[in-house]
Amino acid sequence: MEGTRFIDIYATKGIEYLIVISFLAAFVLFCRYMYQPRKGRATSRIAPENVTRFRIPEGLFYHQGHGWLRPEPGSIGVVGLDDFARKLVGKVDAVDLPAIGSRLAQGEKGWSLVVDSERIPMLSPVAGEVVEVNREVQRSPEILRQDPYGKGWLVKVKSTKVGSNTRNLLSGKLARAWMENALDNLHPLHGESLGPVLQDGGLPVEGIARVLGGAEWVELAKTHLLTDGE
């Protein structure tokens, strides 16, 4: 009939389907854009399970005061500070090492780190006589940051107790578990959050004690190096 319009309902439905499909496709693309990792932006402050927050080489023995021991032939023990201690105090300005010929006792003061004119003692992981000190580290303390387990060794000790002293130290998986939990067990002086001590990706910043302790950072560092009574 003249003046009458026929509407193809099937064609109309097809257009509606196309609109819905287009909307869903756009929504999926939007979601992918929003949830993909972006450069320069942290996706999480928690370290992935396969990333360790501290360097923990195998073959070393670790003292709970954060010194390490590497036994060598001839009853010699090489001693240094671990990665936790290094990141706890931050940039070291000088290292005060014991004199050659002096005697160290396991679990007692072995050497001191000088940071911003503050002296922070550390405990020796082994007992014995000091037979060599690392003069290179004394001249360039920056080595401690670059290589605390290699070129950054501190003293060599001669002792018949090197073997027996290792029984009081941590190694292998036990040392790794202990070190990985060390940051979680770090208690700030005034209840601050641990968040600021983590970089993007959950790795510790340099100078954890200063971040958490403020003006009392030296006391905080000594507490966690077990030398707060020194």
C-alpha positions, 0 to 999 in steps of 0.5 A: 500500500502507498505510504506504508513502510516495511522494516526488515527486522532481521537486518535491524537485529544484525546491526544490533549484534554488530554493535554489541560485538564491537563494544565487547571487542573495544572493552577487551582491548581497554582491559588489556591496555589497563592491566599490561605492565608499563615502563617506568612504573612499579607493578608491585612492591613485592619481590617476585618469588624467584628474586632474592632481596639480598645476595647470599652466595653459597659456600659461606657461613653467616653469623646472625650479626651479619658477618660471614666466614669462608674457611680456607686451607691452613686453618685460615678463615676469611671474614667480611660483612654480608649484603644485609649489613651493607644495605642496612648502613648504606654508604660506608666512609671508612672501615676500622679493622683490627691490627694484625696480631690481635685476637678475635672472639666469635660473637664479639666485636671484630671491626667497625664501619664509619658512616657519616662520622658515626662508628658502627661495630660488627661482630666477628663470626670466628675466633682466632688471630688476625693475620691479614687485613684488606688494605684495599678496602681501607683505601676504597670503602666503595668496594664493600658496595660493589663486592662485599663477598669477594674483593670486599673481604675484611680480615683473615684469621688463623684459628684451629677453631674455624671448623668448630665455629662454623657449627654456630653459623648459618649456611645453605638453605637455612642461611638463605631463609634467614637472610630473606626473612631479615628484612621482614623482621626489621623493627623500626624504632617508632613504628614506621612502615617498611614500605619506604625501604623497598625500591620498585620491584621490592628490592631494598634501598641503600641505607635502610636504617636511616630510612626507618630510624631517622635521627636514631638510625645508628641505634637502629643499625646497632640493634640489628647488627647485635651490637647495641650494647657496644 
